[in-house]
Amino acid sequence: MNFILDPWPWYVSGGLIAFVMFLLLMMGDSFGMSSNLRTLCTICGAGKKTDFFDFNWKSQKWNLLVMTGAVVGGFIGSHFLSSHSGVAISNETILSLQEYGIDSSTTSYLPIEIFEAYSVKSILLLAIGGFLVGFGARYAGGCTSGHAISGLSNLQLPSLIAVVGFFVGGLFMIHVLFPFIF
């Protein structure tokens, strides 16, 4: 069963995000996905080993619900509400990706040439990338969603600096490192 829907316009999705952020601000909370890892580690007993994980995780139960909703919503969206077509990108980008051996850009959101090939190279790329994302999120005091959505809506200068850093890092990755790796 597949209910194919067109993507929501930016102003609907953006308005809903702004509404949720308004509610969080009024309740004195902030949004971010990387803080869920800290909460999960605390639930598993990491607070006995490291002070960083020694906090009242029950105050973050609502954020775990957000994380669960993101996973369940992603599954529902991918399996029941998706047309399984590729991302709407320019022909120039499609040709550029094909030069690197990525031909699935017109049929898939994830390049299957990278993520479904269980080679040593792809596993190393995913492991190193995951480590760098985790380290960067911790070093920056939050993840991209936390800084870009919650931090910027609170007008926090460190979040603005972090978001600029995320974009500069992304541009560096795609224009300098990606061609070197592939």
C-alpha positions in Angstrom: 0.0 0.0 0.0 1.6 3.3 -1.1 -0.1 6.7 -0.8 2.0 8.9 -3.0 1.8 12.5 -1.9 3.5 15.5 -3.3 6.0 17.1 -0.9 4.6 19.8 1.3 5.4 23.3 0.3 8.2 25.0 2.2 5.8 27.4 3.9 3.7 24.7 5.4 6.7 22.7 6.7 8.5 25.8 7.8 5.4 27.1 9.5 5.0 23.9 11.4 8.7 24.0 12.5 8.3 27.6 13.6 5.2 26.7 15.6 6.9 23.8 17.3 9.9 26.1 18.1 7.5 28.7 19.5 6.0 26.1 21.8 9.4 24.9 22.9 10.6 28.4 23.7 7.4 29.1 25.7 8.1 25.9 27.7 11.8 26.8 28.2 13.1 23.8 26.2 15.3 23.6 23.1 15.3 21.2 20.2 18.2 19.0 19.1 18.7 15.4 18.1 22.3 14.9 19.3 21.2 15.4 22.9 19.2 12.2 22.6 22.5 10.2 22.4 23.5 11.6 25.7 20.1 10.7 27.2 20.3 7.2 25.8 23.8 6.7 27.2 22.6 7.9 30.6 19.7 5.5 30.6 22.2 2.7 29.9 24.3 3.6 32.9 27.1 5.7 31.4 26.7 8.2 34.3 28.4 5.7 36.6 31.6 6.1 34.4 31.6 9.7 33.3 30.2 12.9 34.9 29.0 14.1 31.5 26.3 11.4 31.5 25.4 11.9 35.1 22.2 14.0 34.9 18.4 13.5 35.4 17.5 11.9 32.0 13.8 11.9 32.9 13.7 15.6 32.2 14.5 14.7 28.6 11.8 12.1 28.1 9.9 14.5 25.7 13.0 14.7 23.5 13.2 10.9 23.2 9.6 11.0 22.0 10.8 13.4 19.2 13.6 11.0 18.3 11.1 8.1 18.2 8.7 10.1 16.1 11.5 11.0 13.6 12.4 7.4 13.2 8.8 6.2 12.8 7.9 9.1 10.6 10.9 8.5 8.4 9.9 4.8 8.0 6.3 5.7 7.2 7.3 8.4 4.8 9.8 6.2 3.0 7.6 3.1 2.8 4.1 4.4 2.4 4.2 8.0 1.3 7.1 8.1 -1.1 7.1 7.9 -4.8 10.6 6.4 -4.7 11.8 8.8 -7.3 15.1 10.6 -7.0 15.8 14.0 -5.8 14.9 16.9 -8.1 18.5 18.1 -9.0 19.9 19.8 -12.0 21.1 17.9 -15.1 24.6 19.3 -14.4 24.7 17.8 -11.0 23.4 14.4 -12.4 26.2 14.4 -15.0 28.8 15.4 -12.3 27.7 12.5 -10.1 27.8 10.1 -13.0 31.5 11.1 -13.5 32.1 9.6 -10.0 30.2 6.5 -10.9 26.9 7.4 -9.1 24.1 6.6 -11.5 21.2 6.3 -9.0 20.7 10.0 -8.4 17.6 10.0 -10.6 16.0 7.0 -8.9 17.0 7.2 -5.2 17.5 9.6 -2.4 20.6 7.8 -1.2 23.4 6.9 -3.7 23.2 3.1 -3.6 26.6 2.9 -5.1 28.0 4.2 -1.8 25.6 2.9 0.9 24.7 -0.6 -0.4 28.2 -1.7 -1.4 29.6 -3.3 1.6 33.2 -2.8 0.7 36.0 -1.9 3.0 36.0 1.6 1.5 32.3 2.3 2.1 32.5 0.9 5.6 35.5 3.1 6.4 33.8 6.1 4.9 30.7 5.6 6.9 32.6 4.9 10.2 34.9 7.9 9.7 32.0 10.1 8.7 29.9 9.0 11.7 32.8 9.7 14.0 33.4 13.1 12.6 29.7 14.0 12.8 29.5 12.8 16.4 32.7 14.6 17.4 31.6 17.7 15.6 28.2 17.7 17.2 29.7 17.3 20.6 32.5 19.9 20.0 30.0 22.4 18.6 27.7 21.9 21.6 24.9 20.5 19.4 24.0 19.1 16.0 22.9 20.9 12.9 19.2 20.7 13.7 19.8 22.0 17.3 21.9 25.0 16.2 20.1 25.8 12.9 16.6 25.5 14.2 16.7 26.0 18.0 19.8 28.1 18.4 19.1 30.5 15.6 15.5 31.0 16.7 16.9 31.9 20.1 19.3 34.4 18.4 22.4 32.7 19.9 25.7 33.8 18.3 27.4 30.5 18.9 24.7 28.8 16.9 25.2 31.2 14.0 28.9 30.5 14.0 28.2 26.8 14.2 25.7 26.9 11.2 28.2 28.9 9.1 30.8 26.3 10.0 28.5 23.5 9.0 27.9 25.1 5.6 31.6 25.8 5.0 32.4 22.3 6.0 29.8 20.9 3.7 31.0 23.0 0.8 34.6 21.9 1.5 33.6 18.3 1.6 31.7 18.3 -1.7 34.1 20.4 -3.7 37.5 19.3 -2.3 37.3 16.0 -0.4 34.5 14.2 -2.4 36.4 14.4 -5.7 39.5 13.2 -3.9 37.7 10.2 -2.3 36.0 9.2 -5.5 
